[in-house]
Amino acid sequence: MSLLSTGAPTRPFAPSRARRAGLLLPGLPALTALIAGLWGLDRPPVWRDEAATVSAVTRTPAEMLDLLRQVDAVHGVYYAFMHVVSALFGTGDVALRLPSVLAGALAASGLAVLGRELGHPRAGLYGGLLLAVTPILSRYVQEARPYALTMAATVGVTLLLVRAVRAPSRRRFLLYGTALAGLAYLNLFALLVAGGHGVYALMEARRGRAAPRRILAPWCAAAGAALAAVLPLAWFASGQNAQVGWIRSPGAEDLRLLAIRLFGDLGVTGSAWPGLAPLVLGLALYGAARCGAVARVALPWLLLAPLALLTVSWAVHPYFVFRYVLCCVPAAALLAGAGLAALPRALVVPLLAVGFGLAAPGHLATRGPDGRMDNPEPLMAVLERAARPGDAVAFAPGLVRKYTAVYPGVFDRLDDVLLRRSPETDGSFSGLDVGRRVAAARLDGVRTLWVVGYTRKMQATGWGDDLLPEPFTCTGHWVSGGVAVARFRSAAA
């Protein structure tokens, strides 16, 4: 028996159009976010929080555990991950920031997948593209901190929830609950998005997506299990409240900046420039009105976590800092993507072009020398040029000592004259300084002392004069953003 050709043309095995579209859908936002994240990645100056990352990940595992027992337990998972990254690729700016860049690409591509899961692939595609070009995404993917990873993880956890609600099963809810617990260990405040997830599950149950008991009961079990898994970390971290003791109660300016940043732009204190935010807000409102499936997921995700953190900050203790709710930004982008998808297709490209134009000043600002609270590089250049081997250095406060891990070549030449116990030995970022009597003895014979500190504290204390138990004369000071350096000469010299 033989098979005879029918004469019909045959095609080689190749991806279908639908499959190619399925690959393009998450790939285009990911590529856009990757390009935006890599653009000028080494340009933003290392600031104090990134210096904490460098200080933590360059310690031995035992020293890192000692640090986490005393401070920053909430970042333990991130520091452990970055310890591996630094061991493999070093502690250069690009190497330490690259995981955040990749996380931003994952978040943008995840929005595209989420939109497709909700039955609105164009909303997901446009939302992912909008997220990729927002200055607020560039701000946080270009730093060695856990917030971009938290954003990507939140998108992934939300996608798992949507899949579990649309096709309920014990395995899917178990996977969601496990991922939710992992998200909280990456950033404890990100657990607040579970409230928005609960609202979504309730709305879908009421709409008859499935029997309410098949959605609400397993969601409650999954969220409850995640909460139980996170309670040990929350309890332990509550003993480290000094880490957030600097946070003040949010005011009107914080609310204004929150509205701008949630919708994609930087927001700068004292500046009226909203950048991209009004366009994203307008598209998000239109998307919420036109696309119920997206709105039921994105609106609770966008609103509940910031409102909860604000309420706690006003009623109990100030905890509100925008980066703690950065994980809600993708929800605004997804709503705006739904708004774009509901418009005539001829308007999509022009509006995206307008959006990028509005975002350009924010992109340039976040990559500039003033893109972070601190810019220590000019000050390090001063020390490298003017300080001599044998000169002494002191820090005001001791937390500024974190920069010694970032610029060892600068500080290794100087005598840390007030240091009693190193940060690694002390299990802290600041180390432990000697008392004033011992400091007086150590400063005896020192001709030149450099004081490195935070600008506000330095200005309030005569450029560090309060550190000095004997007469020294300030012969010059330099300020760069939130960091300052002062040079003192001994009166006996």
N, C-alpha and C positions, 0 to 999 in steps of 0.2 A: 504494500500500500504506500502510495506517495502523496505528498501534499502538493497540489497544483497552485500556481500563482493565479490570483484573480485579476491581475492587471492593475489593481488599485495601488496608488503610490504609497510608499511606506515612509515613516519618519524615524530618525534615530531617537533613542531615548533622550529626552531633554526636559528641563523643567517647564511646566506649563506656565501660561501667562499668570494664572492665579498664584502659582508658587513663586514666580519671580516677584510679583507684587507683594507677596507675603514676606519675602526677604528684604525688599526695598523699604517696606513700611517702617520697621524699626531701624534699619540701617542708615537711612538718610538723617534722621534726628541725631543718631549716635555719632555719625561722621561730623555733623555740624557742631555738636557739643565738643567733640574731640579737638577740632580745629580751633574753636574759640578758647578751649582750656589750654592748649599748647601755645597759643599766641602770647608771647612775652611771659612765659611761665617763670623764667628766672628774674623777671624785672621787679615784681613787688618785693619790698624789703622784708626781711624776717622780722616779725614783731614778737612781743613778749609771750603770747600764747604758743607760737611756733617754737620759741626758745625753750619753753617747757617741754614740748615734744622731743626736741633734740636732747635736752638734759635727761629725760626719762629713758629714751630708747638706747642711749649710749652707755647705760649702766649694765652691770651683770644681772642675770635673772634674780639673784638673791637681793641685790641692791634695789632692783625695781619692786620686788615684793615688799621690801621694807618701806619704800616710798608709798606704795599703795595702801599699806596699813595705816599710814598717817595722813596722807593727802591724796586727792584725785582718784579714789577707788572707782568712781563712776567711769573713768576713762581706761580702766585696766585692760579691757578687751582690745581697745584701739592701740594702746601702748604695746601690748604683747604682739599684735600683728605688725606694727611698725618696727618693733625690735628685729623681727625676721627680715623685713624689707631693708632696714639699715645694715644688717649683717651681710646681705646679698649685694646691695647696690651702693652702700655708703650713705653719708648724711648730707650730701649736697642738696641744694634747694630743689632742683628738678627731681632728683630721686625720691625725696620725701614728699613732694607734692603730687607726683604722678598718680599714686593710688586715688587721690581725690579727683583728679582729672578723669580717670577711668570711671569712677563712680558717677560723675556728672553725665558721661556718655551713657552709662547704664540707665540712669534716671530718665533721660530724654527718650531712649529707645523703649524703656518700660512703659512710658505714657502711650506710645504708639500701639504697643501690644494691648494695653488696658483699653484703649478706645476700640480696638477691634473686638476685644472680648465683650464689650458692652453693645456691640452691633453698630458702632459708628467709627469705622476705621479712619475716615478723613479727619474727624475730631481728634483722634489720637495722634495722627501724623502731624497736623498743624499745631496741636498742643506741644508735642515733642520739639518741633522746630522753634516755637516761641520760647519754650523753656531754654533751649540751647543758646539763644541769642540774648538772653536777659543778662544785664550787668550783675545782678545779684547772684546768678549761678557762677559767673566768672570770679566774683569776689571770693566765694567759698570753695571753689574747686582749685583755686590757686593758693592754697595754704595747707600746711601739714597738720590738720586737725580733723576730728571725726565727723564734721557736720555734713559734708557732701556724701560720705558713706551712709550716714543716717538717712539722708534724703533718698538715695537709691534704694536702701533697704525698705523704706516706707512705701515707695512705689511697688516694690515686689510683694510686700505683705498685703497691700490693698488688692493687688491682682489675685493673690491667693484667696482672699476673702470673696471677691466677686465670683471666682470660679466655684468656690464652695457653696455660695448662696444660689447660684444659677443651676448647679447640679449637685445637690446636697449628698454628702457621704461622710461616714465617720473618718475615713482616711484623709479627705480634703480638709476637714475641720481640724484634725490632729496636726496636719502640716501647717495650717494657718496659725494655730496656737503656738506651735514650736517656733515658727518664724517671728511671731509677735514677741515672744520672750527673748529671742535673740536680738531683736530690734531694741528692746529696752536695755539689754546689757551693753549695747553699743552706745546708747544715749538714753538715760533714764527718763528724761522728760518726753521722749518720743512716744512713750506708752500712752500719753494723752490722746493720741490719734485713735485709740481703741474706742473712745466715746463716740467719735464720728462713725466708726465702723458699726457700732451698736445701733445707731440711728438708721444707718443704711439697711442693716439686717431687719430691723423692725418694719421699715417702710416696704421692703420687698415681701416680708411675710404678710403684711396687710393687703398687699396687691395680689396675693394669691399665687406668687411665684411657685410656692410649694406649701404643703401643710405647715402652719406656723410652728408646730412642735418639731418639724424637721429642720427648721432654720434657727429659731430662737434658742431652743434648748441646747443644741450643739455649739452655737456661738457663745452662749453663756458659759458652757463648760470649757470651751477653748480659751476664752478670755480670762476666766477664773483661774485656770491652770497656769496661764502665762503670768498673771498677777502673783500667784503663789510662788512661782519660780523666781520672780524678781524681788519678792519681799526681803530676802536676806541681804541683797545688795542695797536696797532702799534703807533698811535698818542700819546697816553698817555705815553707809554714806551720811546718814543723818548725824552721825558723830563728827563729821568733817564740815560742819556748817560754816566754819571760818572761810572755806573756799568760795562761798557765795556771800560773805559778809559785806562785800563792797557794793552789792547791788542795792540801788535805792528804789523807793516806791515809784511805779510808772506815773508819768504826768501827761499833760496834753501833747507835748512835743513827742513823747514816745508813741502815742497813738497815731500822730500824723506820720511819723516815720514807719510805723508798722503798716499803715495802709499803703504807703509807697512801696515798701520792700516786699510785702506779700504779692504785689502785682508786678514785681520783676525788676524795679530799679533800686539804686543804692539808697537814696534819701540821705541828705547831709544836713546835720544840725545847723539851723540858721539859713539854709538855702531854700528858696521857693521852687527850685527846678524839680518837677516830678518825673521828668524823663519819659520813659516808656509806660509808666504805670497807668495814666489815664486811658491810653488805647487798650491796654490789656483789661482794665476794669470795664470799659464799655463793651468790649467783645465778650467778657465773662458774663455780664448781666444779660446780654442778648442770648448767649449760649444757654444760660440757666433757664431762660424763658422758652427757648425753642427745643431744647433737648432734655427731656425729663430723665432719661436713662443715665445720662452723664451727670445731671444736676443731683440726682439722689445719692450718687457716690461722692461727688466733688464738693458740694456745699457743706455737708457736715464735716468732711475732712479739712476743708479750708478754715471753718469758723470755730469749731468747738475747742480745739487745743489752745489757740491763742486766748479765747475767752476764758477758758478754765485757768490758764496760767495767770492772766490778768486778775481774775477774781481772787485767787489764792494770794497773789502779791499784794492786793489791797486789803484783804481780810485777815490774813495770817502772817505772812512773812514775804518780803520782796524776793521774788525769784525770776521776774520777767526780764529776759534778755532775748533779743530777736533771734539770735542763732539757735536758741533752744526750740523755736518753732519754725525754723527754716524748712523742715520736712513738710510743711503745709503749702509751700510755694508751688509744687507741681499741680496741686488741685486747682489753683487759679489759672495756670497755663492750660490745663485740660478743659476748663470751662471756656476760656478764650478760644481754644481750638474748636470747640463745639460752635461758638459764635461765628468763627470764620467759615466753618463747614456749612452753616446755614445761609451764608451769603452767596450771591451769584459767583461762580468760579472766576469770572473775569476780574473780580475785585481782590482775590486772594493774594496774588503776587504783588500788586501795588501796595496793599496793606502791610504785607510782610516787609516790603522795602521801606515803607514809612516807619515801621516799627524798628528796623535796624538803624535807620537814621536817627530816631529819637534815642536809641540806646547807645549810640556811638560815644557821646560825652561821658557816660557812665563807664563804658569799657576803657576809655583812655584814662579816666580818673583812677579807677581801681588798679591800673597797671603803673601809675605814676609814683613819684617819690612820696606823695602824701596819701597813697592809697590805703595805708594802715595807720593805726594809732601811733606806732613808733616807726622811726626810720633811723636805726643806729649806724648805718653805713658811713655817713659823713663823720660821725664821732669816732668810729673805729679808725678812720683815715687820720684824724687828728692825733689819736693815741699812737698810731703806728709811726707817724711822722715826728711827733714832738716828744713822746715819752722815751726815756733812756733806761737801759737795763739797770736794775737797782732802785728805780723809782718805786714808790708804794702806791697801792690802789685801795680804795674803800668803796663800799656800795651803800646807797641810800634809796630804798631799803635793801635788805639783804636779798630780796627776791630778784633784784637786777643781776645778781650773780649768775642767773640762768644764761646770760649772754657769754659767760666764759666757755660754755660748751659749744657755742656757735662760732666764736672767734678765738680758739685756743692760741693761735699764733700771735695774737695781740696781747693776751693777758698772761701767757706763760712767762713773758719777760719781766712782769711786774710782781712785786711782793704784796700778796693779799694780807696786809698788815693787821687787820682786825679779825681775821678768821680764827676761830677756835676749833671748830669741827666742820669738815667739808660737807657739802650737800649729800654726797654719796654715803658718808659715814653717819650723818645725822638723819637720813631718811626723809629729806625735805628738798625743796628747790632752793632755799635760801642759805642753808648751812646755819651755823651758830657763831655769833660774834662774841668776842671777849668783852668783859666789863670795862668801865671807864678807867679804873686804876691800872689794869693790865695794858689797856690801850695806850695810856700815857707812857708807860715804860717802853712799849714797842715803838712808839712814835719818836722817842728820844733818839736823836741822831739822824732822823729822816729829813732830807733836804727838800724833796719834791713829793707831794701827795696828790694823786688824781682821784677825784670823787666822781663816781658814775651813778646816776640815779634817775628817778622819774622826775620830769620837769616840775610838776606842781609841788612835790615835796621839796625839791631843791630850791625853788624860788621862795618857798615859805620859810626856809631855814637857813637863809644866807648862803645858798649854794653848797649846803652840806656842812656849814660851820658848826652845827650842833653835834656833829660826830667827833669833833676835835677837842680833847681835854686840855690842850695847851695852845698858846697863840700861834696861829698860822694865818698868813695873808693870802687872800684870793687874788691871783694875778691874771685871771682870765676864765671865761666860761663860754661854752658853746651849747646851743640848743638845736635839736632836730626832732620836731614833732613832740612825742611824749617822753623823750629821753634827753638827758643833759649830761655834760661833763664839765667839771670845774677843776682848775689847777691851783694848788696851794703851795706856797713856799714857807718854810719854817722861818720864824723870826730870828732864830739863833743861827741860821745859815749865813 
